[in-house]
């Protein structure tokens, strides 16, 4: 199946890529589980008899057709069915946490940057029939909203197979490109992430809901290409991924508490002492893809030795702490961000942190006990005021 579309320009390669440690992997697993639970709640929870996602689907329908969804009984029935199916799919989804480098590799993948998308048997290529992948470092495609998550749902099999793909972005970015009337009438979730594009593929027909440009979403075939690129980059798990110390495994399996709002609150029958006890909270398995599986290992130059039998495999990797010197900070005042803990979230949401001038005492930066590097200085941002 081939679909024509415009080429997308790949983003610039970042200077440095953060490394996912064991502690950050647990935090990202919790965030991925919260994203799954919040999206399941968004598609399934009803407010005054209607699912919460009806407002978003109505806005997508209006931007694509110019008509109100309520005026089309057949379309609104299909919308309710999609909301129910997506809710059930999120409840049964397998969840992955992608490494930091995967967002950039997907953006530069040939499937995403070629003129047409071709695929084989989706049932054989998909790692799960219902899945969600969370990107700690989002996928950036040109001027579109950053993609913090991808979700896919499959129904049927063989010739009757239907697949739905969702791109997930920051909720605060959705109203920025919508017309004022539609933005004011669309109730978005209070969660930090929300779907901004819904694409379906059935009988080789690719359909996108809504106007992708107004929602900052990729084109339908680009959304499908993003999912196919993730499936291709994610290596199949051929070893026991439950063993955290297995160097050959490409995934680590973490167990976190189920973030669903209804779990852990239902009361069970009375105990022998007449007390009611709560059911234990369910736990979910989150798959964290290891960074080395998608980041090439650095090529180390062999150090000169007297023995010719020493190979590069036995040379330890360089440690930045061993080569870092201290440097002197002489400036008395510097421009600092007033929101250091929320700075990254504000910048990703399109905001700006105006620096404030604060006093800074003279001090030395760098590891203690090291020599002073006289060539290194602190870059001071000019006072914008």
C-alpha positions as CSV (number, residue, x, y, z in Angstrom):
1,X,0.0,0.0,0.0
2,X,1.4,3.3,-1.0
3,X,0.2,6.8,-0.2
4,X,1.6,10.0,-1.7
5,X,2.5,12.8,0.7
6,X,4.9,15.7,1.1
7,X,8.4,15.1,2.4
8,X,9.1,16.2,6.0
9,X,12.3,17.8,7.0
10,X,14.2,15.9,9.7
11,X,15.1,17.9,12.8
12,X,18.7,18.8,13.7
13,X,20.7,16.3,15.6
14,X,21.1,17.3,19.3
15,X,24.6,18.0,20.6
16,X,24.3,15.5,23.4
17,X,21.8,12.8,24.3
18,X,20.9,12.1,28.0
19,X,21.4,8.7,29.3
20,X,18.6,6.8,31.0
21,X,19.6,5.5,34.4
22,X,17.8,2.9,36.5
23,X,16.2,5.6,38.6
24,X,15.0,7.7,35.7
25,X,13.7,4.5,34.0
26,X,11.4,3.9,37.0
27,X,10.2,7.5,36.8
28,X,9.5,7.3,33.1
29,X,7.7,4.0,33.6
30,X,5.4,5.7,36.1
31,X,4.8,8.6,33.6
32,X,4.0,6.1,30.8
33,X,1.5,4.3,33.0
34,X,-0.1,7.6,34.0
35,X,-0.3,8.5,30.4
36,X,-2.1,5.2,29.6
37,X,-4.5,5.5,32.4
38,X,-5.3,9.2,31.7
39,X,-5.9,8.5,28.0
40,X,-8.1,5.5,28.9
41,X,-10.1,7.8,31.2
42,X,-10.3,10.4,28.4
43,X,-11.8,8.1,25.9
44,X,-14.0,6.1,28.2
45,X,-15.2,8.2,31.2
46,X,-18.6,9.7,30.6
47,X,-19.7,13.1,31.6
48,X,-23.5,13.7,31.5
49,X,-23.8,10.5,29.4
50,X,-21.2,11.4,26.8
51,X,-17.5,10.3,26.7
52,X,-15.0,13.1,27.4
53,X,-13.4,12.6,24.0
54,X,-16.5,13.6,22.1
55,X,-15.6,17.2,22.2
56,X,-12.2,16.5,20.6
57,X,-13.7,14.2,18.0
58,X,-16.4,16.9,17.3
59,X,-13.7,19.5,16.8
60,X,-11.8,17.2,14.4
61,X,-15.0,16.6,12.5
62,X,-15.8,20.3,12.2
63,X,-12.3,21.2,10.9
64,X,-12.5,18.5,8.3
65,X,-16.1,18.8,7.0
66,X,-17.3,22.2,8.3
67,X,-20.4,20.6,9.8
68,X,-21.4,19.9,13.3
69,X,-21.1,16.3,14.4
70,X,-24.5,16.4,16.1
71,X,-26.1,17.0,12.7
72,X,-24.9,13.6,11.4
73,X,-26.4,10.7,13.4
74,X,-24.3,8.1,11.5
75,X,-21.0,9.9,12.2
76,X,-21.8,10.5,15.9
77,X,-22.7,6.8,16.3
78,X,-19.3,6.0,14.8
79,X,-17.7,8.5,17.1
80,X,-19.2,6.8,20.2
81,X,-18.0,3.4,18.9
82,X,-14.5,4.7,18.4
83,X,-14.4,6.1,21.9
84,X,-15.5,2.8,23.4
85,X,-13.0,0.8,21.3
86,X,-10.1,3.2,22.2
87,X,-11.0,3.0,25.9
88,X,-10.9,-0.8,25.8
89,X,-7.7,-0.8,23.9
90,X,-5.9,1.4,26.4
91,X,-7.1,-0.8,29.2
92,X,-5.4,-3.8,27.5
93,X,-2.4,-1.9,26.0
94,X,1.2,-3.0,26.4
95,X,3.3,0.0,27.3
96,X,6.8,0.8,26.3
97,X,9.3,3.5,27.4
98,X,11.5,4.5,24.5
99,X,15.1,5.5,25.0
100,X,16.1,9.2,24.6
101,X,17.8,8.5,21.2
102,X,14.8,6.8,19.6
103,X,12.8,10.1,19.1
104,X,15.6,11.5,16.8
105,X,16.2,8.2,15.1
106,X,12.5,7.8,14.2
107,X,12.4,11.4,12.9
108,X,15.3,10.5,10.6
109,X,14.0,7.1,9.6
110,X,13.6,6.4,5.9
111,X,9.9,5.5,6.3
112,X,9.2,8.9,7.8
113,X,11.1,10.8,5.1
114,X,10.2,9.1,1.9
115,X,7.4,10.0,-0.5
116,X,5.3,6.8,0.1
117,X,4.8,4.3,2.9
118,X,4.9,0.6,2.2
119,X,4.1,-2.1,4.7
120,X,3.7,-5.8,4.8
121,X,1.6,-7.9,7.2
122,X,0.9,-5.6,10.1
123,X,-0.1,-8.5,12.3
124,X,3.4,-10.0,12.0
125,X,5.2,-6.6,12.4
126,X,3.3,-5.3,15.4
127,X,4.8,-6.1,18.8
128,X,1.3,-6.1,20.3
129,X,-2.2,-5.6,19.0
130,X,-2.8,-2.7,21.4
131,X,0.2,-0.7,22.4
132,X,1.5,2.6,23.7
133,X,5.0,4.0,23.6
134,X,6.1,7.0,25.6
135,X,9.0,9.2,24.5
136,X,10.9,11.0,27.2
137,X,12.6,13.0,24.5
138,X,9.8,13.7,22.0
139,X,9.8,13.2,18.3
140,X,10.1,16.6,16.5
141,X,9.0,16.9,12.9
142,X,9.5,20.4,11.5
143,X,7.0,22.9,12.9
144,X,4.5,20.3,14.2
145,X,3.7,19.7,17.8
146,X,6.3,17.4,19.5
147,X,5.1,13.8,19.6
148,X,5.4,12.5,23.2
149,X,3.6,9.2,22.5
150,X,2.3,6.9,19.9
151,X,-0.6,4.5,20.3
152,X,-2.0,1.8,18.0
153,X,-5.1,-0.4,18.2
154,X,-5.9,-3.4,16.1
155,X,-9.3,-5.1,15.4
156,X,-10.1,-8.1,13.4
157,X,-7.6,-10.2,11.5
158,X,-6.6,-11.0,7.9
159,X,-8.5,-9.0,5.3
160,X,-10.8,-7.6,8.0
161,X,-7.9,-6.1,10.0
162,X,-8.3,-2.5,11.0
163,X,-5.7,-0.4,12.7
164,X,-6.0,2.9,14.4
165,X,-3.0,5.2,15.2
166,X,-2.9,8.1,17.6
167,X,-0.3,10.7,18.0
168,X,0.0,12.2,21.5
169,X,1.3,15.7,22.3
170,X,1.2,18.3,25.1
171,X,-2.4,19.3,25.9
172,X,-1.6,23.0,26.3
173,X,-0.4,23.1,22.6
174,X,-3.6,22.0,21.1
175,X,-5.6,25.3,21.3
176,X,-2.7,27.3,19.9
177,X,-3.5,26.7,16.2
178,X,-7.3,26.0,16.4
179,X,-9.7,28.8,15.4
180,X,-10.8,30.7,18.5
181,X,-14.4,29.5,18.4
182,X,-13.4,25.8,18.1
183,X,-10.7,26.2,20.8
184,X,-13.2,27.8,23.2
185,X,-15.8,25.1,22.7
186,X,-13.5,22.1,22.9
187,X,-13.1,20.5,26.3
188,X,-9.6,19.0,26.6
189,X,-8.4,16.7,29.3
190,X,-6.7,18.1,32.4
191,X,-3.9,15.6,31.9
192,X,-0.6,16.9,30.5
193,X,-0.9,14.8,27.3
194,X,-3.7,14.5,24.8
195,X,-4.2,12.9,21.3
196,X,-3.9,15.5,18.5
197,X,-4.3,13.1,15.5
198,X,-6.4,9.9,14.9
199,X,-5.6,7.8,11.8
200,X,-7.4,4.6,10.7
201,X,-6.3,2.0,8.1
202,X,-8.9,-0.5,6.8
203,X,-8.9,-2.3,3.5
204,X,-5.8,-0.4,2.3
205,X,-7.7,2.9,2.8
206,X,-5.9,5.4,5.1
207,X,-8.2,8.0,6.7
208,X,-7.3,10.8,9.1
209,X,-9.8,12.5,11.3
210,X,-9.7,16.3,11.3
211,X,-7.4,18.9,9.8
212,X,-3.9,17.8,10.8
213,X,-2.4,21.3,10.3
214,X,-4.8,22.9,12.8
215,X,-4.0,20.3,15.5
216,X,-0.2,20.4,14.8
217,X,-0.4,16.7,14.0
218,X,1.5,14.8,11.3
219,X,-0.3,13.7,8.1
220,X,-2.1,10.4,8.3
221,X,0.5,8.5,6.3
222,X,3.3,10.1,8.4
223,X,1.5,9.0,11.6
224,X,1.4,5.4,10.2
225,X,5.1,5.7,9.2
226,X,6.0,6.8,12.8
227,X,4.5,3.6,14.2
228,X,6.1,1.4,11.5
229,X,9.5,3.1,12.2
230,X,9.1,2.3,16.0
231,X,8.2,-1.3,15.2
232,X,11.3,-1.6,13.0
233,X,13.7,0.1,15.4
234,X,12.5,-1.9,18.4
235,X,14.4,-5.1,18.2
236,X,12.5,-8.3,18.9
237,X,13.1,-9.6,22.4
238,X,14.9,-12.9,21.9
239,X,16.2,-13.2,25.5
240,X,14.5,-13.1,28.9
241,X,13.7,-9.4,29.4
242,X,12.8,-10.0,33.0
243,X,16.4,-10.5,33.9
244,X,17.7,-7.0,34.6
245,X,21.3,-8.1,34.5
246,X,21.2,-9.9,31.2
247,X,23.5,-7.9,28.9
248,X,21.9,-9.4,25.8
249,X,18.4,-8.2,26.6
250,X,17.1,-5.1,24.8
251,X,14.3,-4.4,27.2
252,X,13.9,-4.2,30.9
253,X,10.5,-5.1,32.5
254,X,9.4,-2.9,35.4
255,X,6.3,-3.3,37.5
256,X,4.4,-0.2,38.6
257,X,1.1,0.4,40.3
258,X,-1.9,0.7,38.0
259,X,-2.8,4.4,37.7
260,X,-6.4,3.8,36.8
261,X,-8.8,5.8,39.0
262,X,-11.0,2.8,39.8
263,X,-8.3,0.4,41.0
264,X,-7.6,0.0,44.6
265,X,-10.8,1.7,45.8
266,X,-13.4,-1.0,45.6
267,X,-14.3,-2.5,48.9
268,X,-14.4,-6.3,49.3
269,X,-16.6,-8.4,51.7
270,X,-16.2,-8.1,55.4
271,X,-13.4,-10.0,57.2
272,X,-13.9,-12.3,60.1
273,X,-13.6,-9.3,62.5
274,X,-16.4,-7.5,60.7
275,X,-14.1,-4.9,59.0
276,X,-14.2,-4.1,55.3
277,X,-10.8,-4.2,53.5
278,X,-9.8,-2.6,50.2
279,X,-8.7,-4.7,47.3
280,X,-5.0,-4.5,46.7
281,X,-3.9,-2.2,43.9
282,X,-3.2,-3.9,40.6
283,X,0.2,-3.6,39.1
284,X,1.2,-3.3,35.4
285,X,4.3,-4.4,33.5
286,X,6.1,-1.6,31.7
287,X,8.8,-2.4,29.1
288,X,11.8,0.0,29.1
289,X,13.9,-0.3,25.9
290,X,17.5,-0.1,26.8
291,X,19.6,2.8,25.4
292,X,22.5,0.7,24.1
293,X,20.2,-1.2,21.8
294,X,19.6,2.0,19.8
295,X,22.8,4.0,20.4
296,X,26.0,2.8,18.7
297,X,28.7,2.0,21.2
298,X,31.7,4.5,21.0
299,X,34.8,3.2,19.1
300,X,37.7,3.3,21.5
301,X,41.2,3.8,20.3
302,X,43.7,1.3,21.7
303,X,46.2,2.8,24.1
304,X,49.9,2.1,23.5
305,X,51.1,-0.8,25.5
306,X,54.2,-3.0,25.5
307,X,52.1,-6.1,24.9
308,X,50.6,-6.5,21.4
309,X,48.0,-8.9,22.8
310,X,46.0,-6.2,24.5
311,X,42.9,-5.4,22.5
312,X,40.5,-2.5,22.6
313,X,37.8,-4.5,24.4
314,X,39.8,-4.4,27.6
315,X,40.3,-0.7,27.5
316,X,37.9,1.1,30.0
317,X,35.6,3.7,28.7
318,X,36.6,7.3,29.3
319,X,35.1,9.0,32.3
320,X,34.4,12.7,32.1
321,X,34.9,13.1,35.8
322,X,38.6,12.0,35.5
323,X,39.3,14.7,32.9
324,X,37.3,17.6,34.3
325,X,39.0,20.5,36.0
326,X,37.5,23.2,38.3
327,X,36.9,26.7,36.9
328,X,36.5,30.0,38.7
329,X,33.3,32.0,38.7
330,X,34.2,35.7,39.3
331,X,31.0,37.3,38.3
332,X,28.9,38.8,41.1
333,X,25.5,38.8,39.2
334,X,24.1,36.5,36.6
335,X,20.9,36.0,34.7
336,X,19.0,33.0,36.0
337,X,15.7,31.3,35.1
338,X,13.0,32.1,37.6
339,X,11.4,28.6,37.1
340,X,14.3,26.2,37.0
341,X,12.2,23.1,37.9
342,X,9.5,23.9,35.3
343,X,11.9,25.4,32.7
344,X,11.9,22.4,30.3
345,X,8.1,22.0,30.4
346,X,7.6,25.7,29.8
347,X,9.9,25.7,26.8
348,X,8.4,22.5,25.3
349,X,4.9,24.1,25.6
350,X,6.0,27.1,23.6
351,X,6.5,29.5,26.5
352,X,9.5,31.6,27.5
353,X,11.2,32.1,30.8
354,X,12.3,35.7,31.2
355,X,15.7,35.7,33.1
356,X,16.0,37.6,36.3
357,X,19.2,39.2,37.6
358,X,20.4,37.6,40.8
359,X,23.5,38.0,42.9
360,X,26.0,35.1,42.7
361,X,29.0,34.7,45.0
362,X,32.4,34.1,43.7
363,X,33.0,30.4,43.7
364,X,34.6,27.4,41.9
365,X,32.6,24.9,39.8
366,X,33.7,21.4,39.0
367,X,34.8,18.3,41.0
368,X,36.5,19.1,44.3
369,X,40.2,18.4,44.7
370,X,41.0,19.2,41.0
371,X,43.3,21.8,39.5
372,X,42.0,25.1,38.2
373,X,41.4,25.5,34.5
374,X,42.3,29.1,33.6
375,X,41.0,28.8,30.1
376,X,37.5,28.1,31.1
377,X,35.0,30.9,32.0
378,X,31.3,31.2,32.6
379,X,29.2,32.6,29.8
380,X,27.1,35.5,31.1
381,X,23.9,36.3,29.3
382,X,23.5,40.1,28.7
383,X,20.8,41.7,30.8
384,X,17.7,41.9,28.4
385,X,16.2,44.8,30.3
